Amino acid sequence: MFQMGGVGPMLGQAHHFRISHDSVSSVRHSILRKLVSDLKETCNLAVLRRGELFYLDRVEANWALRLHLPPGTVLPPHCSASGKLLLAFKPPEERAKLLDNLPLEQFTHRTITDRDLLESELDRIISTDYAVDNEEYVLGVSCVAVPVKDKHGDAVAAIAIHAATARLPINQAMEYIPQLRAAAERISNTLN
């Protein structure tokens, strides 16, 4: 995984976020910590930046088996719940341009590598207001993400739960969508 240096200078450019402000970042981190405490699984906050998924913050659950993706990590968006969610909510022209420039690299046998299938998945995400990664980036790891929306209702970030599939199968992870939505709403209240 590619890691970038310090995240401070880049964060202020992430849509409508004023993320680099220490007290606001601290509040958001506290929201993630509480979510991890309640769900007992790793949770993160991410944005789409320059066509890549960028992890702003992450709180790890206390499990020996976990995927190390610290803040500053970037991933291709087509194989992660947060990335697919943020692609889905882009305006149609912007989404098409992003997809035109996105190599649909295969990471596992479950990675979506067909543009038409990905577009169908993005349409499903819009209708359900959540996204899943069912071992699409790493075998044995699943994720569920919901949008963090600004005051205009635009999805500007995603909050997600990651877990080893053996410990938390995707259907059980989806049961946490209400808690993820509540945390996303609290983070939305920190915007602007």
N, CA, C and O of each residue as an XYZ file, in Angstrom:
768
protein
N       0.823     -1.169      0.000
C       0.000      0.000      0.000
C       0.871      1.238      0.000
O       1.916      1.266      0.651
N       0.459      2.241     -0.710
C       1.187      3.488     -0.817
C       0.768      4.410      0.311
O      -0.423      4.644      0.517
N       1.737      4.931      1.039
C       1.442      5.872      2.096
C       2.019      7.219      1.729
O       3.120      7.310      1.185
N       1.272      8.261      2.029
C       1.744      9.609      1.778
C       2.309     10.158      3.078
O       2.078      9.601      4.151
N       3.040     11.241      2.976
C       3.611     11.873      4.156
C       2.530     12.476      5.027
O       1.400     11.988      5.053
N       2.871     13.531      5.739
C       1.931     14.179      6.637
C       0.633     14.524      5.936
O       0.637     14.916      4.769
N      -0.457     14.382      6.630
C      -1.747     14.585      6.001
C      -2.261     16.005      6.152
O      -3.220     16.369      5.472
N      -1.678     16.812      6.998
C      -2.186     18.151      7.279
C      -2.440     19.017      6.069
O      -3.576     19.457      5.888
N      -1.441     19.297      5.209
C      -1.651     20.221      4.107
C      -2.697     19.752      3.103
O      -3.342     20.584      2.463
N      -2.882     18.452      2.948
C      -3.802     17.941      1.941
C      -5.245     17.974      2.415
O      -6.166     18.007      1.599
N      -5.448     17.964      3.712
C      -6.789     17.766      4.222
C      -7.692     18.955      3.989
O      -8.888     18.778      3.758
N      -7.158     20.158      4.042
C      -7.980     21.332      3.842
C      -8.556     21.398      2.446
O      -9.524     22.122      2.216
N      -7.985     20.659      1.508
C      -8.457     20.673      0.133
C      -9.529     19.625     -0.117
O     -10.052     19.546     -1.228
N      -9.862     18.843      0.850
C     -10.811     17.743      0.669
C     -12.241     18.269      0.746
O     -12.846     18.312      1.817
N     -12.758     18.659     -0.386
C     -14.124     19.142     -0.538
C     -14.397     20.283      0.428
O     -13.629     21.242      0.496
N     -15.479     20.183      1.167
C     -15.888     21.254      2.063
C     -15.314     21.070      3.462
O     -15.647     21.825      4.376
N     -14.472     20.089      3.628
C     -13.919     19.819      4.945
C     -12.922     20.892      5.339
O     -12.158     21.391      4.513
N     -12.944     21.228      6.591
C     -11.876     22.020      7.179
C     -11.221     21.073      8.183
O     -11.250     21.285      9.396
N     -10.643     20.044      7.634
C     -10.211     18.907      8.436
C      -8.931     19.162      9.202
O      -8.713     18.561     10.254
N      -8.086     20.034      8.703
C      -6.801     20.213      9.354
C      -6.913     20.971     10.674
O      -5.941     21.030     11.426
N      -8.066     21.548     10.971
C      -8.258     22.253     12.230
C      -8.200     21.238     13.365
O      -9.002     20.306     13.412
N      -7.248     21.421     14.281
C      -6.980     20.413     15.305
C      -8.187     20.043     16.159
O      -8.436     18.860     16.389
N      -8.948     21.041     16.635
C     -10.062     20.713     17.527
C     -11.158     19.954     16.787
O     -11.778     19.055     17.355
N     -11.405     20.307     15.524
C     -12.417     19.596     14.738
C     -11.938     18.177     14.438
O     -12.717     17.229     14.529
N     -10.668     18.028     14.082
C     -10.117     16.689     13.842
C     -10.215     15.837     15.099
O     -10.495     14.640     15.029
N      -9.985     16.455     16.233
C     -10.073     15.744     17.502
C     -11.504     15.264     17.765
O     -11.712     14.149     18.243
N     -12.481     16.110     17.451
C     -13.885     15.715     17.620
C     -14.206     14.540     16.707
O     -14.837     13.573     17.133
N     -13.775     14.621     15.459
C     -14.037     13.524     14.518
C     -13.354     12.236     14.971
O     -13.929     11.152     14.875
N     -12.133     12.363     15.463
C     -11.419     11.182     15.947
C     -12.162     10.570     17.143
O     -12.243      9.348     17.268
N     -12.692     11.413     18.008
C     -13.469     10.926     19.158
C     -14.713     10.168     18.706
O     -15.088      9.163     19.310
N     -15.353     10.656     17.641
C     -16.528      9.972     17.098
C     -16.133      8.582     16.599
O     -16.838      7.605     16.850
N     -15.006      8.498     15.892
C     -14.523      7.188     15.422
C     -14.160      6.280     16.594
O     -14.487      5.093     16.586
N     -13.482      6.840     17.607
C     -13.108      6.036     18.783
C     -14.344      5.444     19.454
O     -14.349      4.274     19.836
N     -15.393      6.258     19.597
C     -16.633      5.788     20.222
C     -17.272      4.690     19.375
O     -17.774      3.699     19.907
N     -17.250      4.873     18.059
C     -17.812      3.866     17.157
C     -17.059      2.543     17.290
O     -17.678      1.481     17.358
N     -15.742      2.602     17.326
C     -14.922      1.394     17.486
C     -15.185      0.750     18.844
O     -15.257     -0.474     18.951
N     -15.326      1.565     19.868
C     -15.625      1.041     21.197
C     -16.967      0.299     21.205
O     -17.101     -0.749     21.837
N     -17.942      0.847     20.506
C     -19.272      0.229     20.460
C     -19.308     -1.024     19.587
O     -19.922     -2.025     19.956
N     -18.643     -0.964     18.421
C     -18.738     -2.054     17.445
C     -17.641     -3.103     17.588
O     -17.777     -4.222     17.094
N     -16.564     -2.741     18.257
C     -15.425     -3.653     18.466
C     -14.731     -4.038     17.167
O     -14.135     -5.111     17.069
N     -14.809     -3.157     16.165
C     -14.129     -3.360     14.886
C     -13.518     -2.037     14.433
O     -13.928     -0.968     14.887
N     -12.546     -2.114     13.544
C     -11.850     -0.942     13.031
C     -12.781     -0.085     12.179
O     -13.560     -0.604     11.379
N     -12.693      1.233     12.359
C     -13.497      2.175     11.580
C     -12.597      3.283     11.047
O     -11.562      3.597     11.634
N     -13.009      3.869      9.925
C     -12.201      4.934      9.334
C     -13.069      5.987      8.673
O     -14.268      5.802      8.461
N     -12.419      7.102      8.355
C     -13.018      8.222      7.643
C     -12.147      8.479      6.426
O     -10.929      8.606      6.546
N     -12.770      8.558      5.249
C     -11.998      8.715      4.014
C     -12.700      9.663      3.054
O     -13.909      9.878      3.138
N     -11.912     10.227      2.133
C     -12.429     11.090      1.069
C     -11.874     10.605     -0.263
O     -10.901      9.853     -0.312
N     -12.504     11.042     -1.326
C     -12.000     10.781     -2.667
C     -11.212     12.012     -3.084
O     -11.742     13.123     -3.094
N      -9.953     11.813     -3.425
C      -9.080     12.928     -3.775
C      -8.248     12.535     -4.986
O      -7.529     11.536     -4.964
N      -8.356     13.339     -6.050
C      -7.613     13.076     -7.286
C      -7.841     11.654     -7.794
O      -6.918     11.008     -8.291
N      -9.062     11.179     -7.666
C      -9.409      9.859     -8.177
C      -8.973      8.695     -7.317
O      -9.098      7.542     -7.730
N      -8.460      8.976     -6.120
C      -8.029      7.908     -5.209
C      -8.739      8.063     -3.872
O      -9.133      9.164     -3.487
N      -8.896      6.953     -3.177
C      -9.455      6.993     -1.838
C      -8.339      7.361     -0.876
O      -7.280      6.733     -0.874
N      -8.574      8.375     -0.062
C      -7.570      8.901      0.859
C      -8.094      8.761      2.285
O      -9.145      9.308      2.621
N      -7.362      8.028      3.121
C      -7.771      7.830      4.510
C      -7.382      9.041      5.353
O      -6.201      9.353      5.509
N      -8.400      9.719      5.896
C      -8.170     10.872      6.758
C      -7.890     10.454      8.189
O      -7.006     11.003      8.846
N      -8.642      9.486      8.663
C      -8.509      9.061     10.054
C      -8.943      7.606     10.154
O      -9.750      7.124      9.359
N      -8.396      6.925     11.139
C      -8.701      5.508     11.327
C      -8.451      5.167     12.789
O      -7.466      5.607     13.382
N      -9.342      4.387     13.356
C      -9.168      3.880     14.715
C      -9.226      2.363     14.630
O     -10.207      1.790     14.157
N      -8.168      1.728     15.091
C      -8.045      0.270     15.028
C      -8.712     -0.386     16.236
O      -8.585      0.091     17.364
N      -9.410     -1.464     15.989
C      -9.925     -2.300     17.071
C      -8.770     -3.150     17.588
O      -7.762     -3.331     16.906
N      -8.927     -3.655     18.772
C      -7.855     -4.409     19.414
C      -7.931     -5.891     19.045
O      -8.247     -6.738     19.880
N      -7.638     -6.183     17.784
C      -7.606     -7.555     17.293
C      -6.221     -7.838     16.732
O      -5.589     -6.951     16.157
N      -5.753     -9.053     16.892
C      -4.443     -9.416     16.339
C      -4.476     -9.413     14.812
O      -3.509     -8.999     14.173
N      -5.578     -9.870     14.226
C      -5.713     -9.925     12.774
C      -6.409     -8.658     12.289
O      -7.595     -8.455     12.550
N      -5.662     -7.798     11.575
C      -6.240     -6.563     11.059
C      -5.443     -6.075      9.865
O      -4.296     -6.473      9.661
N      -6.055     -5.221      9.091
C      -5.442     -4.645      7.903
C      -4.889     -3.278      8.273
O      -5.630     -2.414      8.742
N      -3.599     -3.075      8.067
C      -2.945     -1.823      8.454
C      -3.082     -0.795      7.331
O      -2.396     -0.887      6.313
N      -3.973      0.184      7.520
C      -4.189      1.273      6.567
C      -4.244      2.585      7.353
O      -5.333      3.098      7.607
N      -3.100      3.132      7.739
C      -3.095      4.334      8.574
C      -3.566      5.571      7.809
O      -3.625      5.550      6.579
N      -3.905      6.657      8.532
C      -4.244      7.905      7.855
C      -3.135      8.284      6.870
O      -1.947      8.141      7.161
N      -3.548      8.765      5.711
C      -2.597      9.106      4.661
C      -2.480      8.037      3.597
O      -1.942      8.293      2.520
N      -2.974      6.843      3.879
C      -2.953      5.762      2.893
C      -3.911      6.103      1.757
O      -4.987      6.655      1.986
N      -3.515      5.773      0.538
C      -4.411      5.932     -0.611
C      -4.641      4.568     -1.257
O      -3.742      3.728     -1.311
N      -5.863      4.366     -1.744
C      -6.252      3.116     -2.403
C      -7.022      3.446     -3.674
O      -7.584      4.535     -3.793
N      -7.054      2.525     -4.616
C      -7.946      2.720     -5.760
C      -9.393      2.617     -5.265
O      -9.695      1.765     -4.430
N     -10.272      3.455     -5.759
C     -11.630      3.483     -5.205
C     -12.549      2.346     -5.638
O     -13.546      2.088     -4.965
N     -12.252      1.667     -6.721
C     -13.193      0.675     -7.255
C     -13.271     -0.615     -6.446
O     -14.163     -1.433     -6.670
N     -12.341     -0.804     -5.504
C     -12.300     -2.063     -4.759
C     -12.499     -1.871     -3.262
O     -12.204     -2.769     -2.473
N     -12.998     -0.705     -2.868
C     -13.262     -0.450     -1.452
C     -14.675      0.096     -1.300
O     -15.191      0.756     -2.202
N     -15.293     -0.176     -0.170
C     -16.651      0.314      0.070
C     -16.682      1.836      0.056
O     -17.547      2.431     -0.588
N     -15.750      2.471      0.756
C     -15.730      3.936      0.803
C     -15.486      4.532     -0.572
O     -16.137      5.506     -0.952
N     -14.561      3.960     -1.317
C     -14.256      4.472     -2.649
C     -15.433      4.349     -3.593
O     -15.757      5.294     -4.312
N     -16.077      3.190     -3.597
C     -17.237      3.002     -4.469
C     -18.365      3.949     -4.070
O     -19.043      4.511     -4.929
N     -18.560      4.121     -2.771
C     -19.611      5.008     -2.300
C     -19.365      6.437     -2.782
O     -20.279      7.095     -3.279
N     -18.136      6.910     -2.635
C     -17.828      8.285     -3.031
C     -17.868      8.459     -4.544
O     -18.263      9.520     -5.028
N     -17.471      7.450     -5.293
C     -17.630      7.502     -6.752
C     -19.111      7.585     -7.123
O     -19.496      8.359     -7.999
N     -19.928      6.790     -6.455
C     -21.354      6.722     -6.780
C     -22.029      8.078     -6.653
O     -22.886      8.425     -7.466
N     -21.651      8.841     -5.643
C     -22.336     10.099     -5.370
C     -21.747     11.305     -6.093
O     -22.180     12.435     -5.867
N     -20.778     11.078     -6.947
C     -20.257     12.174     -7.772
C     -21.305     12.548     -8.828
O     -22.081     11.696     -9.261
N     -21.328     13.826     -9.243
C     -22.209     14.191    -10.365
C     -21.867     13.325    -11.582
O     -20.708     12.954    -11.764
N     -22.859     13.000    -12.415
C     -22.642     12.058    -13.526
C     -21.432     12.362    -14.411
O     -20.684     11.450    -14.764
N     -21.231     13.622    -14.769
C     -20.104     13.955    -15.651
C     -18.767     13.719    -14.947
O     -17.824     13.193    -15.539
N     -18.702     14.113    -13.685
C     -17.464     13.918    -12.920
C     -17.199     12.433    -12.693
O     -16.063     11.971    -12.799
N     -18.244     11.704    -12.383
C     -18.111     10.257    -12.177
C     -17.605      9.586    -13.448
O     -16.708      8.745    -13.390
N     -18.171      9.950    -14.596
C     -17.743      9.359    -15.871
C     -16.273      9.661    -16.144
O     -15.529      8.790    -16.596
N     -15.860     10.887    -15.869
C     -14.458     11.263    -16.090
C     -13.533     10.465    -15.166
O     -12.482      9.985    -15.592
N     -13.931     10.329    -13.903
C     -13.128      9.542    -12.962
C     -13.021      8.091    -13.427
O     -11.940      7.504    -13.394
N     -14.130      7.521    -13.854
C     -14.117      6.127    -14.307
C     -13.313      5.958    -15.591
O     -12.667      4.929    -15.787
N     -13.348      6.965    -16.471
C     -12.549      6.912    -17.703
C     -11.060      6.794    -17.401
O     -10.310      6.175    -18.157
N     -10.637      7.395    -16.286
C      -9.217      7.433    -15.927
C      -8.834      6.414    -14.861
O      -7.706      6.425    -14.366
N      -9.762      5.542    -14.508
C      -9.525      4.588    -13.425
C      -9.205      3.206    -13.983
O     -10.076      2.553    -14.557
N      -7.957      2.754    -13.820
C      -7.660      1.378    -14.232
C      -8.337      0.421    -13.244
O      -8.100      0.504    -12.039
N      -9.146     -0.453    -13.735
C      -9.895     -1.372    -12.873
C      -9.049     -2.608    -12.586
O      -9.330     -3.712    -13.054
N      -8.012     -2.379    -11.806
C      -7.060     -3.433    -11.462
C      -7.715     -4.484    -10.576
O      -8.499     -4.157     -9.685
N      -7.391     -5.737    -10.826
C      -7.923     -6.838    -10.028
C      -6.987     -7.119     -8.854
O      -5.793     -7.351     -9.040
N      -7.551     -7.094     -7.636
C      -6.788     -7.396     -6.426
C      -7.130     -8.777     -5.887
O      -6.267     -9.469     -5.348
N      -8.394     -9.180     -6.032
C      -8.835    -10.522     -5.648
C      -9.795    -11.003     -6.738
O     -10.132    -10.250     -7.651
N     -10.224    -12.239     -6.638
C     -11.185    -12.730     -7.629
C     -12.545    -12.047     -7.496
O     -13.405    -12.222     -8.359
N     -12.754    -11.274     -6.430
C     -14.023    -10.573     -6.219
C     -13.980     -9.111     -6.659
O     -15.014     -8.442     -6.652
N     -12.833     -8.609     -7.034
C     -12.714     -7.214     -7.468
C     -13.519     -6.998     -8.746
O     -13.444     -7.794     -9.682
N     -14.286     -5.916     -8.773
C     -15.034     -5.569     -9.986
C     -14.060     -4.931    -10.975
O     -13.479     -3.881    -10.700
N     -13.888     -5.575    -12.126
C     -12.955     -5.071    -13.142
C     -13.662     -4.716    -14.450
O     -13.012     -4.314    -15.415
N     -14.959     -4.859    -14.488
C     -15.751     -4.534    -15.672
C     -16.477     -3.203    -15.427
O     -17.183     -3.057    -14.429
N     -16.306     -2.253    -16.322
C     -16.886     -0.913    -16.156
C     -18.410     -0.970    -16.014
O     -18.969     -0.298    -15.146
N     -19.078     -1.744    -16.835
C     -20.542     -1.822    -16.762
C     -21.008     -2.390    -15.421
O     -21.978     -1.903    -14.839
N     -20.316     -3.417    -14.936
C     -20.670     -3.985    -13.627
C     -20.421     -2.978    -12.511
O     -21.206     -2.880    -11.567
N     -19.324     -2.231    -12.622
C     -19.031     -1.214    -11.611
C     -20.106     -0.129    -11.633
O     -20.568      0.304    -10.577
N     -20.501      0.308    -12.810
C     -21.547      1.339    -12.899
C     -22.859      0.830    -12.307
O     -23.569      1.593    -11.653
N     -23.192     -0.429    -12.520
C     -24.396     -1.010    -11.909
C     -24.282     -1.006    -10.393
O     -25.244     -0.692     -9.691
N     -23.098     -1.357     -9.891
C     -22.859     -1.337     -8.444
C     -22.994      0.085     -7.899
O     -23.576      0.279     -6.832
N     -22.472      1.067     -8.603
C     -22.568      2.460     -8.158
C     -24.022      2.918     -8.127
O     -24.419      3.646     -7.217
N     -24.813      2.506     -9.100
C     -26.242      2.844     -9.100
C     -26.954      2.204     -7.911
O     -27.826      2.823     -7.300
N     -26.586      0.967     -7.582
C     -27.176      0.302     -6.409
C     -26.825      1.064     -5.136
O     -27.659      1.219     -4.244
N     -25.584      1.536     -5.062
C     -25.129      2.282     -3.885
C     -25.952      3.552     -3.710
O     -26.338      3.890     -2.591
N     -26.223      4.253     -4.798
C     -27.036      5.471     -4.718
C     -28.419      5.150     -4.158
O     -28.944      5.905     -3.339
N     -29.004      4.052     -4.587
C     -30.364      3.718     -4.142
C     -30.412      3.236     -2.693
O     -31.433      3.407     -2.027
N     -29.337      2.642     -2.195
C     -29.339      2.112     -0.824
C     -28.654      3.031      0.182
O     -28.875      2.905      1.386
N     -27.827      3.953     -0.303
C     -27.104      4.907      0.546
C     -26.045      4.224      1.429
O     -25.713      4.724      2.504
N     -25.529      3.099      0.974
C     -24.387      2.456      1.622
C     -23.654      1.628      0.575
O     -24.189      1.345     -0.497
N     -22.411      1.241      0.904
C     -21.607      0.421     -0.011
C     -20.921     -0.684      0.773
O     -20.686     -0.562      1.975
N     -20.604     -1.767      0.069
C     -19.873     -2.872      0.686
C     -18.651     -3.226     -0.153
O     -18.625     -3.037     -1.369
N     -17.660     -3.735      0.524
C     -16.483     -4.355     -0.099
C     -16.464     -5.765      0.471
O     -16.095     -5.975      1.626
N     -16.861     -6.719     -0.344
C     -16.930     -8.109      0.099
C     -15.669     -8.828     -0.377
O     -15.705     -9.616     -1.322
N     -14.557     -8.541      0.297
C     -13.257     -9.138     -0.023
C     -12.781     -8.739     -1.424
O     -12.182     -9.549     -2.131
N     -13.046     -7.505     -1.818
C     -12.672     -7.034     -3.150
C     -11.255     -6.478     -3.213
O     -10.641     -6.467     -4.280
N     -10.731     -6.016     -2.079
C      -9.367     -5.491     -2.045
C      -8.403     -6.510     -1.442
O      -7.305     -6.726     -1.953
N      -8.834     -7.130     -0.349
C      -8.023     -8.146      0.332
C      -8.940     -9.310      0.692
O      -9.984     -9.113      1.314
N      -8.553    -10.509      0.306
C      -9.335    -11.684      0.695
C      -9.350    -11.798      2.211
O      -8.324    -11.637      2.871
N     -10.520    -12.078      2.748
C     -10.647    -12.230      4.188
C     -10.983    -10.949      4.920
O     -11.124    -10.963      6.142
N     -11.116     -9.823      4.194
C     -11.462     -8.546      4.817
C     -12.665     -7.959      4.087
O     -12.675     -7.847      2.862
N     -13.677     -7.589      4.864
C     -14.872     -6.965      4.306
C     -15.096     -5.604      4.945
O     -14.553     -5.302      6.008
N     -15.899     -4.796      4.284
C     -16.112     -3.426      4.731
C     -17.515     -2.974      4.351
O     -18.065     -3.400      3.336
N     -18.081     -2.111      5.173
C     -19.344     -1.439      4.878
C     -19.122      0.046      5.120
O     -18.531      0.426      6.130
N     -19.594      0.896      4.196
C     -19.407      2.345      4.308
C     -20.720      3.080      4.078
O     -21.581      2.635      3.319
N     -20.847      4.215      4.753
C     -21.987      5.117      4.556
C     -21.439      6.519      4.304
O     -20.308      6.822      4.685
N     -22.239      7.378      3.661
C     -21.743      8.718      3.356
C     -21.797      9.670      4.541
O     -22.666      9.576      5.408
N     -20.843     10.583      4.547
C     -20.870     11.755      5.412
C     -21.259     12.894      4.479
O     -20.557     13.175      3.507
N     -22.370     13.546      4.774
C     -22.894     14.563      3.863
C     -22.738     15.964      4.442
O     -22.821     16.174      5.652
N     -22.508     16.919      3.535
C     -22.413     18.308      3.957
C     -23.816     18.910      4.067
O     -24.811     18.207      3.892
N     -23.890     20.205      4.355
C     -25.189     20.849      4.568
C     -26.052     20.869      3.308
O     -27.260     21.091      3.396
N     -25.455     20.641      2.142
C     -26.198     20.594      0.884
C     -26.650     19.170      0.544
O     -27.329     18.956     -0.460
N     -26.274     18.202      1.381
C     -26.632     16.811      1.127
C     -25.667     16.077      0.223
O     -25.943     14.954     -0.200
N     -24.522     16.706     -0.082
C     -23.512     16.061     -0.926
C     -22.629     15.142     -0.087
O     -22.217     15.508      1.014
N     -22.340     13.960     -0.600
C     -21.440     13.018      0.079
C     -20.013     13.520     -0.095
O     -19.467     13.481     -1.198
N     -19.412     13.989      0.990
C     -18.065     14.555      0.936
C     -17.022     13.645      1.566
O     -15.821     13.879      1.429
N     -17.482     12.610      2.255
C     -16.578     11.651      2.895
C     -17.365     10.371      3.133
O     -18.574     10.311      2.912
N     -16.655      9.363      3.583
C     -17.300      8.093      3.926
C     -16.763      7.631      5.269
O     -15.580      7.787      5.573
N     -17.640      7.070      6.052
C     -17.234      6.433      7.299
C     -17.511      4.941      7.118
O     -18.561      4.549      6.609
N     -16.553      4.117      7.545
C     -16.651      2.689      7.251
C     -16.165      1.835      8.410
O     -15.395      2.274      9.264
N     -16.642      0.609      8.405
C     -16.170     -0.425      9.323
C     -15.458     -1.481      8.487
O     -15.945     -1.882      7.430
N     -14.292     -1.932      8.973
C     -13.505     -2.998      8.328
C     -13.372     -4.142      9.318
O     -13.212     -3.918     10.518
N     -13.437     -5.356      8.819
C     -13.271     -6.499      9.717
C     -12.832     -7.729      8.948
O     -13.079     -7.862      7.749
N     -12.181     -8.614      9.660
C     -11.875     -9.926      9.094
C     -13.199    -10.644      8.868
O     -14.024    -10.735      9.777
N     -13.398    -11.148      7.671
C     -14.655    -11.799      7.311
C     -14.929    -13.020      8.194
O     -16.087    -13.327      8.475
N     -13.897    -13.707      8.625
C     -14.085    -14.868      9.505
C     -14.696    -14.454     10.842
O     -15.423    -15.225     11.468
N     -14.397    -13.239     11.269
C     -14.898    -12.736     12.545
C     -16.247    -12.031     12.363
O     -17.140    -12.156     13.202
N     -16.383    -11.290     11.259
C     -17.588    -10.507     11.010
C     -17.970    -10.626      9.532
O     -17.543     -9.808      8.718
N     -18.761    -11.627      9.183
C     -19.192    -11.778      7.788
C     -19.926    -10.523      7.311
O     -20.481     -9.774      8.116
N     -19.921    -10.305      6.009
C     -20.474     -9.076      5.445
C     -21.930     -8.856      5.844
O     -22.326     -7.718      6.098
N     -22.739     -9.921      5.906
C     -24.146     -9.741      6.287
C     -24.278     -9.254      7.724
O     -25.199     -8.498      8.036
N     -23.376     -9.673      8.601
C     -23.391     -9.175      9.978
C     -22.847     -7.756     10.043
O     -23.343     -6.940     10.820
N     -21.839     -7.452      9.242
C     -21.298     -6.089      9.203
C     -22.375     -5.102      8.761
O     -22.412     -3.968      9.238
N     -23.244     -5.528      7.858
C     -24.313     -4.646      7.382
C     -25.315     -4.315      8.487
O     -26.036     -3.322      8.387
N     -25.367     -5.129      9.530
C     -26.245     -4.830     10.660
C     -25.784     -3.587     11.421
O     -26.544     -3.030     12.212
N     -24.549     -3.150     11.188
C     -24.019     -1.960     11.851
C     -24.294     -0.672     11.080
O     -23.853      0.399     11.497
N     -25.011     -0.759      9.970
C     -25.293      0.442      9.176
C     -25.966      1.536     10.013
O     -25.579      2.696      9.871
N     -26.943      1.245     10.873
C     -27.539      2.328     11.672
C     -26.512      3.065     12.552
O     -26.564      4.290     12.664
N     -25.586      2.328     13.169
C     -24.564      2.979     13.987
C     -23.603      3.793     13.120
O     -23.176      4.879     13.512
N     -23.266      3.267     11.941
C     -22.412      4.017     11.016
C     -23.108      5.302     10.581
O     -22.480      6.359     10.528
N     -24.394      5.219     10.270
C     -25.142      6.414      9.858
C     -25.182      7.453     10.982
O     -25.043      8.649     10.730
N     -25.371      6.994     12.213
C     -25.404      7.928     13.347
C     -24.056      8.628     13.504
O     -24.010      9.834     13.746
N     -22.966      7.884     13.371
C     -21.630      8.490     13.457
C     -21.403      9.445     12.288
O     -20.819     10.513     12.468
N     -21.858      9.069     11.095
C     -21.722      9.944      9.924
C     -22.473     11.252     10.145
O     -21.988     12.317      9.761
N     -23.637     11.181     10.753
C     -24.416     12.391     11.048
C     -23.665     13.282     12.037
O     -23.642     14.503     11.879
N     -23.055     12.678     13.052
C     -22.280     13.470     14.017
C     -21.080     14.126     13.333
O     -20.751     15.276     13.626
N     -20.431     13.404     12.430
C     -19.307     13.995     11.700
C     -19.816     15.089     10.762
O     -19.166     16.124     10.618
N     -20.959     14.879     10.127
C     -21.551     15.913      9.264
C     -21.759     17.212     10.032
O     -21.584     18.300      9.484
N     -22.130     17.094     11.289
C     -22.359     18.284     12.111
C     -21.084     19.066     12.389
O     -21.155     20.212     12.835
N     -19.914     18.473     12.135
C     -18.648     19.191     12.350
C     -18.208     19.954     11.104
O     -17.227     20.696     11.152
N     -18.915     19.783      9.995
C     -18.514     20.421      8.739
C     -18.859     21.904      8.744
O     -19.785     22.350      9.422
N     -18.076     22.659      7.960
C     -18.280     24.085      7.712
C     -18.136     24.950      8.912
O     -18.288     26.168      8.816
